Amino acid sequence: MCRKNKPKTVYKEDDGRTIYSMAGLEGKTPEDLEERDRRRKNRVSVSRKERNAMIRAAFEVYGPILLIILVGFGLAAILIYLFLR
């Protein structure tokens, strides 16, 4: 098996010209910075106890739903197995 050599890429020296403006592609426009500052000022600080309580509540709400879905997939898999057997 013979590998063909990749042609070497020849880079021209940087002459300082801008081919494409990169301004605003990373979300760093002045308006975005002002919006970010406004959002930071409006943040609500949550203590560790409150955060853990929120996470626990989310698990209590979504846990049964997840279990119902998993049991449903399990029953479907068992029925498919028995049907194709």
C-alpha positions as CSV (number, residue, x, y, z in Angstrom):
1,M,0.0,0.0,0.0
2,C,1.6,3.2,-1.1
3,R,0.7,6.5,0.5
4,K,0.7,9.6,-1.6
5,N,2.5,12.5,0.1
6,K,0.2,15.4,0.9
7,P,1.2,18.6,-0.9
8,K,2.8,21.1,1.5
9,T,0.8,24.2,2.3
10,V,2.7,27.3,1.5
11,Y,1.7,30.3,3.7
12,K,2.3,33.8,2.4
13,E,3.6,36.3,4.9
14,D,1.1,38.3,6.8
15,D,0.9,41.8,5.2
16,G,-1.7,43.1,7.6
17,R,-4.7,43.2,5.3
18,T,-8.1,42.2,6.7
19,I,-9.9,39.7,4.5
20,Y,-12.9,39.2,6.7
21,S,-13.9,41.3,9.7
22,M,-14.2,39.2,12.8
23,A,-16.0,41.9,14.8
24,G,-19.0,40.6,16.6
25,L,-18.5,36.9,15.8
26,E,-17.8,36.1,19.4
27,G,-20.6,38.2,20.8
28,K,-18.3,40.9,22.0
29,T,-20.1,43.9,20.6
30,P,-20.6,46.9,23.0
31,E,-24.3,46.2,23.1
32,D,-23.7,42.6,24.2
33,L,-21.3,43.7,26.9
34,E,-23.8,46.1,28.2
35,E,-26.5,43.4,28.2
36,R,-24.1,41.0,30.0
37,D,-23.5,43.7,32.7
38,R,-27.2,44.2,33.1
39,R,-27.8,40.5,33.5
40,R,-25.0,40.2,36.1
41,K,-26.6,43.0,38.2
42,N,-30.0,41.3,38.1
43,R,-28.7,37.9,39.3
44,V,-30.3,36.4,42.3
45,S,-27.8,34.9,44.8
46,V,-28.9,31.5,46.1
47,S,-27.4,29.8,49.1
48,R,-26.1,26.2,49.0
49,K,-29.1,25.0,51.0
50,E,-31.6,26.7,48.6
51,R,-29.8,25.3,45.6
52,N,-29.8,21.8,47.0
53,A,-33.5,22.1,47.8
54,M,-34.2,23.2,44.2
55,I,-32.3,20.2,42.8
56,R,-34.1,17.8,45.2
57,A,-37.5,19.3,44.2
58,A,-36.6,18.8,40.5
59,F,-35.7,15.2,41.1
60,E,-39.0,14.7,43.0
61,V,-41.0,16.1,40.1
62,Y,-39.1,14.5,37.2
63,G,-38.1,11.2,38.9
64,P,-41.5,9.5,38.6
65,I,-41.8,10.6,35.0
66,L,-38.4,9.1,34.2
67,L,-39.3,5.9,35.9
68,I,-42.6,5.6,34.0
69,I,-40.7,6.1,30.7
70,L,-38.1,3.5,31.6
71,V,-40.7,1.0,32.7
72,G,-42.6,1.6,29.4
73,F,-39.5,1.0,27.4
74,G,-38.7,-2.1,29.5
75,L,-42.2,-3.5,28.9
76,A,-42.0,-2.8,25.2
77,A,-38.6,-4.6,25.0
78,I,-40.1,-7.6,26.9
79,L,-43.1,-7.7,24.6
80,I,-40.9,-7.5,21.5
81,Y,-38.7,-10.2,22.8
82,L,-41.6,-12.5,23.5
83,F,-43.3,-11.7,20.2
84,L,-40.1,-12.4,18.1
85,R,-39.2,-15.5,20.0
